Amino acid sequence: MLKASNGNIGVVSSIAGKMALVHETAYSAQKFALEGFFAAYRQELHKQGINVSVTLCILGIIGTKPMLEVEDKLRRASLRGHFYTSVPDTALAIIEGVARRRFETYVPSWERFVVLLHKLFPVYVENLNDCF
């Protein structure tokens, strides 16, 4: 059935699966495992000749109601909309990434740059955790 579908699998993950987040040890471990599992699964499907794509959707800060309430409490009103993505834009980015059969899609897209910086300069980026 899977082989005949030529379909797409969209896996919703987090930037915590690319770089560990302070105070989020268990969450980060879960997301690293999720990403490892589906990266291996993608390779198994390919090796078996099954034309099903697996897209990892790497989410960052999404502008949900609880997130906006926290932001208001921190009095960061001047930064509103700069560091998070709205819920509708997030959904659209996930759908687009899966439909285009991408290996990964980042929401917001600038997080790809943060992950790249972390790979190149891990000590410096991890030291930014001291700010939070």
Protein Blocks (a to p, Z undefined) as FASTA:
>chain_A
ZZmnopacdddddfklmoccehilmmmmmmmmmmmmmmmmmmmmmmnopacddddddddd
ddbfklmmmmmmnopmkmgoklcccfklmmmmmmmmmmnopabdcddfklmmmmmmmmmm
mmlmmmmmmmZZ
